[in-house]
Structures are given as structure tokens and as C-alpha cells.
Amino acid sequence: MTQSRRNRESGPIERGIARVLVITMLATTPGIGSADDGFDSVDDAVMLTPGRIEDNDDGHTTIYSDVDNGVTDWQGGLNQPAGHVLEFDLAIDGATHTNLIGGDEAGHLNGTILSGPHDTNVLASPHGIFIGSTAIINVGHLLAAGADLTNP
């Protein structure tokens, strides 16, 4: 009589395959990070329109845009850790702010994104946008595009 699958012990080959699968899943799952990891993406961010970027050490970054259609170029990519707040303070109610996300991987949002109730925030990366389970998005309108908006 053969043992049922449930009651038999796994052999060394099966255990080895299971270990490889677990390691592969962990290696390919995007990391969440935490606010303590810092928000290094801001170091390579550049305002392409009038405004400024203010990065505080307390896990809060504010993008101040002085125009109706502001643009920030995240040249090295956008990897927001959990617990970090990225706030868009747009001078005109109902303004649009476009975030061009560079780098070699998808943009990662794991913290909080804030903007006015009538504002539109555009996030565009040719590699896509990953919104993690810890992300909180509180904006008027959000457009996340897996596209390169710099080359129409």
C-alpha cells in the first residue's frame, strides 16, 4: 500500500526545491523598507518647473509647486519607504503635478502620498508603479502610468 501524500516525509530533493522556491520568491518581492531607511530618492529629484523640494529628517518630504502644471523629475527613481510622507503643496487649487520617475526599476510607493482634494498627481515610470500594502494615497486624483512621458 502506498502512503498518502499528506503522511509521507519529503525527501531531500523536494526540500531542496522548496528552499529554492522560497529564496526566489523573497528575492523577487519588492522590499517595503521603513521611514528609518531614509528617502534617498529625493537626493536625485529635480523640479523642472518653478517650485522647491523640502526634505525633513522626520520622514516628511514636501514638493512645493508654484505653477498650474508642475513637474518633478525623479532622475534616480522613486523608492518611498513605509512610514514616509510625500506631500504635494500645490499653489493653485486643482493643479496637476507630474512626477517623471527615472531609474532602472518600477517606482515604489510604500508610504503616504498627500495632496489637495482637487489636485491631480501623475506618476509615470517606463517600468511601472508598484503600490505596496503599506501605502496610503490621499489625493484628489491619481494617475499612475507605466509609460515614459518624456518621449512622446
N, C-alpha and C positions, 0 to 999 in steps of 0.2 A: 504494500500500500504506500502511496506517495504522501508526503507531508503536505499540508496545506501551506500556501504562501505565507499566511499570517503567522504560522507557528515555526517556520524554519528559520534558521540563523542565516544571515547574509554572509557570503564568502568574501575573501579579501579583494577580489576583482570588483564585486558590487560596492563594497565600502570605498574602494579607491575611486570608482566612477562617481559615487555620491559626493566625495570630498572635492573632486574636480568641478562638479556642477555647482556646489556651494561657493567655492572660490571664484568661479566665473561669474556667478550672479552678484557677488559682493564687489567684484572688480568693475562690473559694468553698470552698477547702480549709482546714479549721481549722488554725491555727498550732500548732506544738509548743511553742515557747518553750524556755527553759532556766532552770536554777536562778538564774543570774545576773540574770534578768529580775525576780526578786523574786516573792513570793507576796502580791500586793496584795489578793487575796480575803479574807485574814484581817482586813484593816482594817475590813470591814463585817460580820464574823461575830459573832454574839451567842449565848451559852449561854442557853437557855430553861429549863434545869434546873440544879441545883447542880453546879458544876464550874468549870473555867477553861480558857482558851486561852493557850498559851505559844508565842510565835513567836520563834525564834532567828535570828540573822543568818547562820547557817551553812547555811541551806536546809532546816531541820528545824522543823516545827510539831507540837506535841503538844496533843491535846484530852484533858483530864483530866475524866472524868465520875464523880461521886460517887454516882450512883443506878443502879438496875437498868435503867431506860428513859430514857436521856439524849437530849437534843435540842439540836442546834446549828442556828441559823438563819443561813445564808449569804445575807444580805439583798441584797448586790450581785452575787450569782452565785458560782460556784466555777470558777476557771480555774487549775488546778495545772500549773506548768511542769515540763518534763522535768528530772530530777535532784533535784527537791524531794521531801522525805519528809514525809508527813502520817501521824502516828501517833495511834492511839486508845488511851489508857491508861484502861481501864475498871476501876473499883474492885471490881466484883463479877464473878467468873468466869462466863461465859455470859451476860453482859448484852447488851442491844441498844442501839445508838446510832443515832438517826435524824438525817440531815442534810437539812434543807429548803433547797433551792437556789433562790434567787430570781433576779432579773435578767431580762434580755430574750433570753437565748440558752441553749442547752444547757450543762449542766455539762461541763467538760473535765478529764479526768484524763490526765496525761501523765507523772507522777512515780510515786512509790512510796506505797502505802497499806498501813499495818501495823496489826494488832490481834491480840488473843489468839486461840488456836486454837479456843476455844469461843464466842467473841463473834460477834454479828451486827451488821453495818453496813448501814444502809439509806441509799441516796442517792436523793432524789426531786426531780425538776425537771419542771415542766409542759412544758418544751421538750426533754426527753430528756437522756440522759447519753452523752457521747462518750468512749470509752476509746481513747486513742491507742496507736500501736505501741510507744512507749517506756514505757508504763505497766506497773508491777509491782504486783499486788494479792496481798497475803499476809495474809488474814484468815480467821477461822473460816467465816463465812457472809457472802455479799454479796447484797443485793437492790438492784438498780438499776431505778428505776421512772420512766417518763415520765408523771408524774402530779403534780397539785397536792394534797398530803396535808393542806394547811391548810384546804381547803374540801371537807369530806366530802359 
